[in-house]
Amino acid sequence: MFDRIDHVGIAVEAIDPALELYQGSLEMTLVHREVVEEQGVEAVLLDLGENHVELLQPLSPDTPVGRFLERNGPGMHHIAYQVSEIERELARLRAAGIELIDEQPRVGIRGSLVAFAHPKYTGGVLTEIVQPAEDH
């Protein structure tokens, strides 16, 4: 079962100009910045209460976020739900008939474990399941 919304992922062409909007006009606080080579992105987390906004800049055009930007332009990329036991949650989703992009969790930003469910099975929304590093 999902515990809460962890973050909303936003695809951007360049993080620094996007930070001007999110830190400046929207007054969100930058809490973490990291290059995640295995996902092909530079990611930034901004605080929004107990949740986050994650800005994602592709490292190259041939990454999933790069292809998303080519097709759709900048904007909402995914929603992420936090769980305390990702393996159990992935098994529950499989049993419910939801196809997973990631059959096994992988390491995400800040050492979290993450897996994605295919948007075809989640109402057209790319859905990320996140188990924070402190929970594993």
Secondary structure, 3 states (H helix, E strand, C coil): CCCEEEEEEEECCCHHHHHHHHHHHCCCEEEEEEEEHHHCEEEEEEEECCEEEEEEEECCCCCHHHHHHHHHCCEEEEEEEECCCHHHHHHHHHHCCCCECCCCCEECHHHCEEEEECHHHCCCCCEEEEECHHHC
